[in-house]
Each structure stands twice: as C-alpha cells, then as structure tokens.
C-alpha cells in the first residue's frame, strides 16, 4: 500500500498544506460557429474555501464535482435549475473524480480512506451506498469506456501507468507507462484519449482503443499542461494559467487562444468538461483570494455596509458546526449559532420554541436525557441561505428520521422547521 503522502501527491491535493491554494468550479455557456468559439455567462458554482475540483456533467441539469466539506473531500451534486447543492455520500474517506457510470443510476469516485487505502468505488444514486469496483490496483484517475470497462492511471512504484479494467471478468491490463491525469472518451469514436509523459520534453495527447490496445499520437500538449477536454471529435480545449485555448485537428498548427478568464477571478485553469450538446463548459481553476464583496468595496469606497451577506458555503458551515455541537451535547456551543429571536417550527407552521432562552431550556433537558444522542446527515441541500437536511437521529436507544430546514441570516440561524 502506498503512503498517504505519495497518494496525495498524485491527486494534487498538496493544497492541504498550502493555505494559499483555493480552487472553484465555474460554468460557462459556449457559443460556437465555423470561425470561432465564445464563452459567456461565467458563474462560480462552488464558491467555497478550499478544494473544489474535477467537475463533470451528470446530465443536462446536474453537475458533479469533488468539494471540501468539514475538512474532507466529498461528492457534491449541483442543480443548475435551482442553483442548489446536495451531497451524495457520507463516508469517512475523501472522494475524488466523480463520474456518471454509463447506463446505471450510479456515481463512481476514487476514495482515499483515512487509513491510506485507495480504491475506485461506485455509489448508488438513490441512497449513496458504496461498492468497490476494482480490487488490487490503486486507481488515481480514470474514465468510463462503457458500463463495464474503465481506463485509468494506476499508481505503481511512484509512477502513473495506464490500465484497462474489465469489470465482468476482473482483468486489469497495462498498456502504457508514465501517463498523466486526463482521460476522456473521444466523441463519435471507440477511442479514449490520455496524456503520455514518456517524452519528458514534450508531453503528447494519445488515443487508446481499449478493445485491442492500439495507441496512436493525436497532438502535442502545451508545455507543462496535462488537462484537456474534447469539444467534439476534432476539437480540443485546454488551459494554461488563466487563458483557455483550442486546437482543431488537421487545421490548427498550434494551440490558439479562445479567452482570458482572469476577469472571472480564475488564475490557473486545471480541469475542463463539456456537456453532450457542446454548449456548456465546466472549468475548475485556482482563484485569487479577492472576493466579490471586496471588489465592490474597492470600486465603491463610499458604499455603506448595512448587513452581513452570508454565502451558501458559510451557511452550510454554520449549520454543520451547530450539528457537531448537537452531537457533542455541548449546549453553549450549540446555542452560539442561533439568533436571540430564534424560532423552531413543526412543519408547516406550528411554533414550538420562541427565543434563545426557551431553546436553551428545551435542549438542556434533551441533551441530559439522551447520552447516546447522534444525528447523521443522509442528504443535504443548500439553497441560498437555507440548508435542508435529511437526518437519521439516535436518541435513548431509538432510531428515527427527520428533515430539518435551517434558515440563516447575518451569520445566525434564525429559523428551523422540522418534518418528522
């Protein structure tokens, strides 16, 4: 088994010891004609301190990405229709590279457990339960060729080597050594692209036919760049620093600039993904520490700040911190996140508790009489200033399910509605 340090290095998650590293997920519209590619309407989907990376399209409505939550990386699912986010798993390990498994209601992801074990798992789209997909090899990056065939970079002796795994017969076949992290099914073909680093002076984009192992050179990467995606069967997209480039095979002699994304607060493009219609582009990138609020204040120094705007990520942090205090039965820490006029309701609008002192009296008794108290979040949705948790609660030896709807304003929980 590899050391955790080695595995983290392959994932590029050294960000955990580099406080300045901060990545976010952006969604753009693509406008394409015969002569040019335009990207429009850039939107930060994650807006979260820490690591948000490896985005992919689940379908036309939902987007998957790896995101930092409570100190570890989990699978986030973003709903473009309602501008909301849910979490698909609740394991103790960290999940990376979430992808839709073809033809199944499952999401796959590489999981790094706290004991250093690293494997590729499949997660049920209905309840999040996980199943190990490939045994005996340590997958770092991968893509699906079909519902039973995986092309991946496998960690061997501190190197990344290309393998094709057949889930039906359990075979793992090695086809190339010293590869990069970017794997993609090439549109309108039976091929998968990968990055070859065999030539250290010039990395190359190559194709692999997973059925017979045939490998061919497609193009050169930009210097030091290993992240690409396919716009269509002939056009590649890639990024270097804040600039997006394209390469049209058999027409462009070199990578050509499409757009500089510095105005979107992106300082370095890392991962890219295009939807099936080629009209939406996902970009994961390092972002500068400057926030929109700081920009507004700088541009309008006379603007008075009348209230504190709490972002969705901050709202979730507050609710999770409160849940942790609940599970610890720490009444003072628990009460700290509530406003003085906090109101608790039974759905839809039956007032149960009014004010912080009433809340203290109620929960002091609850904490005292339930030493086994524990609430586990099975599913979470974050919408603007609201967090909706589906919870499984253990209390006094009994197990029950509930839904809690938290509303946060100015950094405090002002309203909670319970559904049991």
Buried (B, 14 or more C-beta within 10 A) or exposed (E): EBEBEBBBBBBBBEBBEEEEBBBBBBBBEBEBEEEEBEBEEBEBBBBBBBBBBBBBBBEEEBBBBBBBBEEBBBBBBBBBEEEBBBBBBBBEBBBBBBBBBBEEEBBBBBBBEEEBBBBBBBBBBEEBEBEEBBEEBBBBBBBBBEEBBBBBBBBBEEEBBBBBBBBEEEEBEEBBEBBBBBBBBBBEEEBBBBBBBEEEEEBBBBBBBBEEEEBEEBBBBBEEBBBBBBBEEBBBBBBBBBBBBBBBEEEBEEBEEBBEBEEBBBBBBBBBBBBEEBEBBBBBBBBEEEEEEEEEEEEEEEEEEEEEEBBBBBBBBBBBBBBBBBBEBEBEBBBEBBBEEBBBBEEEEEEBBEBBEBBBEEBBEBBEEBEEBBBEBBBBBBBBBBBBBBBBBBBEEEEEEEBBBBBBBEBBBBBBBBBE
